Amino acid sequence: MGDFIKTNKTTIQIFVIIIIAASSLLGYLTWYVSPDHITEKVKVIRNTGNGCIVETVDNFAINIGPCDAQYGEIIIATYDAKLKHRALLMNPSG
């Protein structure tokens, strides 16, 4: 076993580096796609067949799903806060 490790030291190091890189990437992706739910007061700007579109405190329009509120109502809603971050990444100009 000792000779195997000595002769294949570089291969083992590369294998360990690949395992560490893959684990780090998997951890980051898991964190990135996991939801970060927050609850706040929002204003309903549209009630569509796909759910209510609401405006958050910082002026983002987010679909919160089915609700029975009408235009202009202030409701308390829970949504994924990472949606805003992802929207900014898709359209950084505004």
N, CA, C and O atoms as CSV, one atom per row, in Angstrom:
chain,resi,resn,atom,element,x,y,z
A,1,MET,N,N,0.819,-1.195,0.000
A,1,MET,CA,C,0.000,0.000,0.000
A,1,MET,C,C,0.861,1.255,0.000
A,1,MET,O,O,0.515,2.240,-0.652
A,2,GLY,N,N,1.979,1.232,0.724
A,2,GLY,CA,C,2.868,2.387,0.801
A,2,GLY,C,C,3.465,2.746,-0.542
A,2,GLY,O,O,3.585,3.926,-0.873
A,3,ASP,N,N,3.848,1.722,-1.339
A,3,ASP,CA,C,4.394,1.976,-2.668
A,3,ASP,C,C,3.342,2.561,-3.599
A,3,ASP,O,O,3.649,3.409,-4.436
A,4,PHE,N,N,2.094,2.105,-3.451
A,4,PHE,CA,C,1.008,2.614,-4.279
A,4,PHE,C,C,0.815,4.106,-4.046
A,4,PHE,O,O,0.655,4.869,-4.999
A,5,ILE,N,N,0.828,4.526,-2.787
A,5,ILE,CA,C,0.645,5.944,-2.460
A,5,ILE,C,C,1.824,6.765,-2.953
A,5,ILE,O,O,1.635,7.867,-3.469
A,6,LYS,N,N,3.039,6.248,-2.802
A,6,LYS,CA,C,4.224,6.995,-3.246
A,6,LYS,C,C,4.248,7.161,-4.762
A,6,LYS,O,O,4.610,8.229,-5.256
A,7,THR,N,N,3.874,6.131,-5.503
A,7,THR,CA,C,3.948,6.209,-6.963
A,7,THR,C,C,2.785,7.004,-7.557
A,7,THR,O,O,2.903,7.541,-8.658
A,8,ASN,N,N,1.682,7.083,-6.851
A,8,ASN,CA,C,0.508,7.784,-7.386
A,8,ASN,C,C,0.156,9.029,-6.567
A,8,ASN,O,O,-1.011,9.414,-6.496
A,9,LYS,N,N,1.146,9.647,-5.957
A,9,LYS,CA,C,0.899,10.807,-5.089
A,9,LYS,C,C,0.233,11.953,-5.857
A,9,LYS,O,O,-0.706,12.570,-5.353
A,10,THR,N,N,0.697,12.230,-7.032
A,10,THR,CA,C,0.123,13.318,-7.826
A,10,THR,C,C,-1.319,13.015,-8.205
A,10,THR,O,O,-2.173,13.899,-8.144
A,11,THR,N,N,-1.596,11.791,-8.590
A,11,THR,CA,C,-2.956,11.404,-8.952
A,11,THR,C,C,-3.894,11.547,-7.759
A,11,THR,O,O,-5.017,12.028,-7.905
A,12,ILE,N,N,-3.444,11.137,-6.599
A,12,ILE,CA,C,-4.261,11.249,-5.389
A,12,ILE,C,C,-4.511,12.718,-5.048
A,12,ILE,O,O,-5.625,13.078,-4.668
A,13,GLN,N,N,-3.491,13.570,-5.178
A,13,GLN,CA,C,-3.663,14.997,-4.898
A,13,GLN,C,C,-4.670,15.624,-5.862
A,13,GLN,O,O,-5.512,16.417,-5.440
A,14,ILE,N,N,-4.596,15.288,-7.123
A,14,ILE,CA,C,-5.549,15.819,-8.106
A,14,ILE,C,C,-6.962,15.345,-7.774
A,14,ILE,O,O,-7.912,16.123,-7.856
A,15,PHE,N,N,-7.103,14.080,-7.402
A,15,PHE,CA,C,-8.399,13.529,-7.038
A,15,PHE,C,C,-8.975,14.270,-5.826
A,15,PHE,O,O,-10.163,14.594,-5.811
A,16,VAL,N,N,-8.151,14.540,-4.818
A,16,VAL,CA,C,-8.605,15.258,-3.622
A,16,VAL,C,C,-9.016,16.688,-3.983
A,16,VAL,O,O,-10.017,17.185,-3.468
A,17,ILE,N,N,-8.272,17.344,-4.842
A,17,ILE,CA,C,-8.599,18.708,-5.271
A,17,ILE,C,C,-9.935,18.714,-6.018
A,17,ILE,O,O,-10.751,19.614,-5.819
A,18,ILE,N,N,-10.160,17.719,-6.873
A,18,ILE,CA,C,-11.425,17.637,-7.603
A,18,ILE,C,C,-12.589,17.424,-6.642
A,18,ILE,O,O,-13.645,18.035,-6.812
A,19,ILE,N,N,-12.418,16.575,-5.643
A,19,ILE,CA,C,-13.470,16.326,-4.649
A,19,ILE,C,C,-13.774,17.601,-3.863
A,19,ILE,O,O,-14.942,17.908,-3.624
A,20,ILE,N,N,-12.752,18.341,-3.462
A,20,ILE,CA,C,-12.957,19.585,-2.712
A,20,ILE,C,C,-13.669,20.621,-3.588
A,20,ILE,O,O,-14.590,21.292,-3.122
A,21,ALA,N,N,-13.256,20.756,-4.837
A,21,ALA,CA,C,-13.891,21.727,-5.734
A,21,ALA,C,C,-15.359,21.366,-5.993
A,21,ALA,O,O,-16.223,22.242,-5.989
A,22,ALA,N,N,-15.635,20.092,-6.216
A,22,ALA,CA,C,-17.016,19.663,-6.466
A,22,ALA,C,C,-17.886,19.874,-5.224
A,22,ALA,O,O,-19.037,20.295,-5.339
A,23,SER,N,N,-17.348,19.587,-4.054
A,23,SER,CA,C,-18.105,19.798,-2.813
A,23,SER,C,C,-18.388,21.276,-2.586
A,23,SER,O,O,-19.485,21.643,-2.164
A,24,SER,N,N,-17.410,22.117,-2.861
A,24,SER,CA,C,-17.612,23.559,-2.701
A,24,SER,C,C,-18.675,24.073,-3.664
A,24,SER,O,O,-19.538,24.861,-3.275
A,25,LEU,N,N,-18.619,23.639,-4.902
A,25,LEU,CA,C,-19.602,24.060,-5.894
A,25,LEU,C,C,-21.002,23.591,-5.509
A,25,LEU,O,O,-21.962,24.355,-5.611
A,26,LEU,N,N,-21.120,22.356,-5.072
A,26,LEU,CA,C,-22.418,21.840,-4.656
A,26,LEU,C,C,-22.959,22.624,-3.456
A,26,LEU,O,O,-24.151,22.924,-3.401
A,27,GLY,N,N,-22.099,22.952,-2.506
A,27,GLY,CA,C,-22.524,23.742,-1.350
A,27,GLY,C,C,-23.003,25.121,-1.749
A,27,GLY,O,O,-24.029,25.590,-1.255
A,28,TYR,N,N,-22.274,25.776,-2.638
A,28,TYR,CA,C,-22.669,27.109,-3.096
A,28,TYR,C,C,-23.998,27.060,-3.844
A,28,TYR,O,O,-24.877,27.888,-3.604
A,29,LEU,N,N,-24.149,26.098,-4.746
A,29,LEU,CA,C,-25.396,26.002,-5.509
A,29,LEU,C,C,-26.579,25.696,-4.608
A,29,LEU,O,O,-27.677,26.210,-4.822
A,30,THR,N,N,-26.361,24.866,-3.606
A,30,THR,CA,C,-27.438,24.562,-2.660
A,30,THR,C,C,-27.852,25.823,-1.916
A,30,THR,O,O,-29.044,26.073,-1.738
A,31,TRP,N,N,-26.886,26.615,-1.481
A,31,TRP,CA,C,-27.198,27.864,-0.786
A,31,TRP,C,C,-27.898,28.838,-1.734
A,31,TRP,O,O,-28.846,29.511,-1.330
A,32,TYR,N,N,-27.449,28.924,-2.981
A,32,TYR,CA,C,-27.983,29.897,-3.930
A,32,TYR,C,C,-29.446,29.628,-4.267
A,32,TYR,O,O,-30.230,30.572,-4.370
A,33,VAL,N,N,-29.827,28.386,-4.439
A,33,VAL,CA,C,-31.202,28.083,-4.837
A,33,VAL,C,C,-32.141,27.889,-3.656
A,33,VAL,O,O,-33.357,27.844,-3.844
A,34,SER,N,N,-31.611,27.772,-2.450
A,34,SER,CA,C,-32.502,27.602,-1.298
A,34,SER,C,C,-33.233,28.915,-1.027
A,34,SER,O,O,-32.628,29.985,-1.097
A,35,PRO,N,N,-34.525,28.843,-0.719
A,35,PRO,CA,C,-35.299,30.069,-0.521
A,35,PRO,C,C,-34.951,30.783,0.778
A,35,PRO,O,O,-34.542,30.164,1.760
A,36,ASP,N,N,-35.123,32.087,0.757
A,36,ASP,CA,C,-34.923,32.928,1.935
A,36,ASP,C,C,-36.244,33.679,2.141
A,36,ASP,O,O,-36.407,34.804,1.668
A,37,HIS,N,N,-37.171,33.049,2.844
A,37,HIS,CA,C,-38.516,33.600,2.999
A,37,HIS,C,C,-38.528,34.760,3.991
A,37,HIS,O,O,-37.999,34.668,5.098
A,38,ILE,N,N,-39.151,35.855,3.552
A,38,ILE,CA,C,-39.385,36.981,4.456
A,38,ILE,C,C,-40.862,37.361,4.369
A,38,ILE,O,O,-41.525,37.126,3.358
A,39,THR,N,N,-41.347,37.944,5.434
A,39,THR,CA,C,-42.739,38.375,5.500
A,39,THR,C,C,-42.759,39.875,5.724
A,39,THR,O,O,-42.102,40.381,6.634
A,40,GLU,N,N,-43.506,40.580,4.904
A,40,GLU,CA,C,-43.600,42.035,5.056
A,40,GLU,C,C,-44.918,42.536,4.475
A,40,GLU,O,O,-45.640,41.803,3.800
A,41,LYS,N,N,-45.210,43.796,4.753
A,41,LYS,CA,C,-46.393,44.430,4.166
A,41,LYS,C,C,-46.076,44.799,2.732
A,41,LYS,O,O,-45.042,45.401,2.442
A,42,VAL,N,N,-46.983,44.428,1.839
A,42,VAL,CA,C,-46.810,44.709,0.415
A,42,VAL,C,C,-48.118,45.272,-0.138
A,42,VAL,O,O,-49.190,45.086,0.438
A,43,LYS,N,N,-47.999,45.957,-1.259
A,43,LYS,CA,C,-49.169,46.552,-1.913
A,43,LYS,C,C,-49.514,45.731,-3.149
A,43,LYS,O,O,-48.648,45.463,-3.983
A,44,VAL,N,N,-50.775,45.333,-3.267
A,44,VAL,CA,C,-51.227,44.564,-4.419
A,44,VAL,C,C,-51.332,45.498,-5.617
A,44,VAL,O,O,-52.025,46.514,-5.560
A,45,ILE,N,N,-50.638,45.148,-6.709
A,45,ILE,CA,C,-50.711,45.982,-7.911
A,45,ILE,C,C,-51.476,45.282,-9.036
A,45,ILE,O,O,-51.835,45.915,-10.028
A,46,ARG,N,N,-51.727,43.977,-8.885
A,46,ARG,CA,C,-52.490,43.252,-9.898
A,46,ARG,C,C,-52.877,41.887,-9.344
A,46,ARG,O,O,-52.077,41.226,-8.682
A,47,ASN,N,N,-54.092,41.477,-9.616
A,47,ASN,CA,C,-54.545,40.139,-9.247
A,47,ASN,C,C,-54.833,39.393,-10.539
A,47,ASN,O,O,-55.844,39.660,-11.189
A,48,THR,N,N,-53.973,38.473,-10.920
A,48,THR,CA,C,-54.083,37.758,-12.187
A,48,THR,C,C,-54.486,36.311,-11.944
A,48,THR,O,O,-54.632,35.884,-10.799
A,49,GLY,N,N,-54.662,35.574,-13.004
A,49,GLY,CA,C,-54.969,34.160,-12.899
A,49,GLY,C,C,-53.819,33.349,-12.319
A,49,GLY,O,O,-54.028,32.266,-11.772
A,50,ASN,N,N,-52.599,33.878,-12.442
A,50,ASN,CA,C,-51.427,33.189,-11.912
A,50,ASN,C,C,-51.111,33.584,-10.485
A,50,ASN,O,O,-50.177,33.036,-9.899
A,51,GLY,N,N,-51.838,34.497,-9.910
A,51,GLY,CA,C,-51.605,34.938,-8.537
A,51,GLY,C,C,-51.542,36.443,-8.437
A,51,GLY,O,O,-51.688,37.154,-9.431
A,52,CYS,N,N,-51.325,36.917,-7.234
A,52,CYS,CA,C,-51.250,38.353,-6.991
A,52,CYS,C,C,-49.838,38.867,-7.259
A,52,CYS,O,O,-48.848,38.285,-6.815
A,53,ILE,N,N,-49.777,39.949,-7.981
A,53,ILE,CA,C,-48.514,40.650,-8.182
A,53,ILE,C,C,-48.504,41.775,-7.160
A,53,ILE,O,O,-49.415,42.602,-7.124
A,54,VAL,N,N,-47.471,41.799,-6.335
A,54,VAL,CA,C,-47.381,42.799,-5.278
A,54,VAL,C,C,-46.101,43.606,-5.432
A,54,VAL,O,O,-45.135,43.166,-6.056
A,55,GLU,N,N,-46.122,44.786,-4.852
A,55,GLU,CA,C,-44.952,45.653,-4.856
A,55,GLU,C,C,-44.382,45.669,-3.443
A,55,GLU,O,O,-45.085,45.982,-2.482
A,56,THR,N,N,-43.106,45.329,-3.326
A,56,THR,CA,C,-42.464,45.285,-2.018
A,56,THR,C,C,-42.077,46.689,-1.575
A,56,THR,O,O,-42.243,47.656,-2.319
A,57,VAL,N,N,-41.568,46.786,-0.379
A,57,VAL,CA,C,-41.166,48.079,0.180
A,57,VAL,C,C,-40.104,48.750,-0.686
A,57,VAL,O,O,-40.088,49.974,-0.815
A,58,ASP,N,N,-39.213,47.946,-1.282
A,58,ASP,CA,C,-38.156,48.513,-2.121
A,58,ASP,C,C,-38.493,48.465,-3.617
A,58,ASP,O,O,-37.601,48.391,-4.462
A,59,ASN,N,N,-39.792,48.508,-3.930
A,59,ASN,CA,C,-40.324,48.670,-5.292
A,59,ASN,C,C,-40.022,47.531,-6.256
A,59,ASN,O,O,-39.783,47.777,-7.438
A,60,PHE,N,N,-40.029,46.291,-5.778
A,60,PHE,CA,C,-39.923,45.135,-6.652
A,60,PHE,C,C,-41.300,44.522,-6.819
A,60,PHE,O,O,-42.052,44.400,-5.852
A,61,ALA,N,N,-41.633,44.136,-8.045
A,61,ALA,CA,C,-42.896,43.450,-8.307
A,61,ALA,C,C,-42.648,41.950,-8.232
A,61,ALA,O,O,-41.796,41.414,-8.940
A,62,ILE,N,N,-43.404,41.279,-7.365
A,62,ILE,CA,C,-43.213,39.855,-7.129
A,62,ILE,C,C,-44.575,39.160,-7.144
A,62,ILE,O,O,-45.554,39.686,-6.614
A,63,ASN,N,N,-44.627,37.989,-7.746
A,63,ASN,CA,C,-45.832,37.174,-7.730
A,63,ASN,C,C,-45.820,36.337,-6.453
A,63,ASN,O,O,-44.898,35.549,-6.241
A,64,ILE,N,N,-46.826,36.498,-5.607
A,64,ILE,CA,C,-46.878,35.762,-4.346
A,64,ILE,C,C,-47.805,34.564,-4.409
A,64,ILE,O,O,-47.979,33.864,-3.411
A,65,GLY,N,N,-48.399,34.319,-5.554
A,65,GLY,CA,C,-49.310,33.188,-5.683
A,65,GLY,C,C,-50.753,33.622,-5.491
A,65,GLY,O,O,-51.040,34.812,-5.361
A,66,PRO,N,N,-51.653,32.660,-5.474
A,66,PRO,CA,C,-53.087,32.986,-5.372
A,66,PRO,C,C,-53.425,33.764,-4.099
A,66,PRO,O,O,-52.957,33.436,-3.008
A,67,CYS,N,N,-54.233,34.780,-4.261
A,67,CYS,CA,C,-54.756,35.536,-3.117
A,67,CYS,C,C,-56.073,36.181,-3.543
A,67,CYS,O,O,-56.375,36.270,-4.733
A,68,ASP,N,N,-56.839,36.621,-2.575
A,68,ASP,CA,C,-58.130,37.229,-2.903
A,68,ASP,C,C,-58.144,38.721,-2.578
A,68,ASP,O,O,-59.190,39.274,-2.239
A,69,ALA,N,N,-57.004,39.363,-2.679
A,69,ALA,CA,C,-56.915,40.803,-2.441
A,69,ALA,C,C,-57.179,41.559,-3.741
A,69,ALA,O,O,-57.049,41.004,-4.832
A,70,GLN,N,N,-57.548,42.814,-3.611
A,70,GLN,CA,C,-57.836,43.659,-4.769
A,70,GLN,C,C,-56.724,44.694,-4.945
A,70,GLN,O,O,-55.899,44.906,-4.057
A,71,TYR,N,N,-56.730,45.330,-6.114
A,71,TYR,CA,C,-55.741,46.357,-6.440
A,71,TYR,C,C,-55.700,47.432,-5.349
A,71,TYR,O,O,-56.739,47.918,-4.903
A,72,GLY,N,N,-54.500,47.788,-4.932
A,72,GLY,CA,C,-54.308,48.870,-3.973
A,72,GLY,C,C,-54.326,48.442,-2.519
A,72,GLY,O,O,-53.940,49.226,-1.653
A,73,GLU,N,N,-54.757,47.232,-2.223
A,73,GLU,CA,C,-54.792,46.772,-0.833
A,73,GLU,C,C,-53.372,46.529,-0.320
A,73,GLU,O,O,-52.479,46.114,-1.058
A,74,ILE,N,N,-53.204,46.799,0.951
A,74,ILE,CA,C,-51.944,46.490,1.629
A,74,ILE,C,C,-52.170,45.189,2.395
A,74,ILE,O,O,-53.052,45.099,3.249
A,75,ILE,N,N,-51.358,44.187,2.074
A,75,ILE,CA,C,-51.491,42.885,2.735
A,75,ILE,C,C,-50.134,42.465,3.287
A,75,ILE,O,O,-49.103,43.044,2.945
A,76,ILE,N,N,-50.151,41.465,4.132
A,76,ILE,CA,C,-48.909,40.881,4.621
A,76,ILE,C,C,-48.675,39.609,3.829
A,76,ILE,O,O,-49.530,38.725,3.794
A,77,ALA,N,N,-47.508,39.517,3.191
A,77,ALA,CA,C,-47.208,38.372,2.332
A,77,ALA,C,C,-45.811,37.835,2.643
A,77,ALA,O,O,-44.928,38.562,3.099
A,78,THR,N,N,-45.646,36.558,2.386
A,78,THR,CA,C,-44.344,35.907,2.516
A,78,THR,C,C,-43.857,35.560,1.117
A,78,THR,O,O,-44.599,34.992,0.316
A,79,TYR,N,N,-42.609,35.904,0.829
A,79,TYR,CA,C,-42.040,35.616,-0.487
A,79,TYR,C,C,-40.555,35.320,-0.330
A,79,TYR,O,O,-39.976,35.534,0.735
A,80,ASP,N,N,-39.954,34.831,-1.389
A,80,ASP,CA,C,-38.532,34.505,-1.407
A,80,ASP,C,C,-37.741,35.781,-1.702
A,80,ASP,O,O,-37.842,36.337,-2.795
A,81,ALA,N,N,-36.968,36.237,-0.741
A,81,ALA,CA,C,-36.206,37.481,-0.898
A,81,ALA,C,C,-35.119,37.353,-1.959
A,81,ALA,O,O,-34.676,38.360,-2.512
A,82,LYS,N,N,-34.690,36.145,-2.246
A,82,LYS,CA,C,-33.645,35.962,-3.258
A,82,LYS,C,C,-34.159,36.237,-4.668
A,82,LYS,O,O,-33.362,36.385,-5.594
A,83,LEU,N,N,-35.484,36.309,-4.846
A,83,LEU,CA,C,-36.033,36.652,-6.161
A,83,LEU,C,C,-35.562,38.035,-6.598
A,83,LEU,O,O,-35.277,38.256,-7.775
A,84,LYS,N,N,-35.481,38.955,-5.655
A,84,LYS,CA,C,-35.040,40.312,-5.985
A,84,LYS,C,C,-33.583,40.302,-6.435
A,84,LYS,O,O,-33.223,40.973,-7.402
A,85,HIS,N,N,-32.754,39.546,-5.739
A,85,HIS,CA,C,-31.335,39.466,-6.088
A,85,HIS,C,C,-31.166,38.844,-7.475
A,85,HIS,O,O,-30.367,39.316,-8.284
A,86,ARG,N,N,-31.921,37.788,-7.737
A,86,ARG,CA,C,-31.833,37.138,-9.049
A,86,ARG,C,C,-32.335,38.051,-10.159
A,86,ARG,O,O,-31.796,38.040,-11.265
A,87,ALA,N,N,-33.366,38.841,-9.868
A,87,ALA,CA,C,-33.883,39.778,-10.873
A,87,ALA,C,C,-32.837,40.835,-11.205
A,87,ALA,O,O,-32.697,41.221,-12.366
A,88,LEU,N,N,-32.110,41.303,-10.213
A,88,LEU,CA,C,-31.065,42.285,-10.463
A,88,LEU,C,C,-29.928,41.685,-11.282
A,88,LEU,O,O,-29.341,42.381,-12.111
A,89,LEU,N,N,-29.607,40.431,-11.074
A,89,LEU,CA,C,-28.575,39.785,-11.856
A,89,LEU,C,C,-28.974,39.636,-13.315
A,89,LEU,O,O,-28.127,39.704,-14.206
A,90,MET,N,N,-30.281,39.431,-13.564
A,90,MET,CA,C,-30.761,39.279,-14.928
A,90,MET,C,C,-30.861,40.614,-15.671
A,90,MET,O,O,-30.724,40.663,-16.893
A,91,ASN,N,N,-31.101,41.703,-14.918
A,91,ASN,CA,C,-31.257,43.020,-15.517
A,91,ASN,C,C,-30.564,44.070,-14.636
A,91,ASN,O,O,-31.229,44.801,-13.902
A,92,PRO,N,N,-29.247,44.141,-14.710
A,92,PRO,CA,C,-28.518,45.038,-13.809
A,92,PRO,C,C,-28.768,46.528,-14.066
A,92,PRO,O,O,-28.441,47.358,-13.218
A,93,SER,N,N,-29.341,46.878,-15.219
A,93,SER,CA,C,-29.535,48.290,-15.523
A,93,SER,C,C,-30.738,48.882,-14.817
A,93,SER,O,O,-30.918,50.100,-14.818
A,94,GLY,N,N,-31.557,48.048,-14.218
A,94,GLY,CA,C,-32.619,48.676,-13.476
A,94,GLY,C,C,-33.928,48.048,-13.520
A,94,GLY,O,O,-34.872,48.543,-12.903
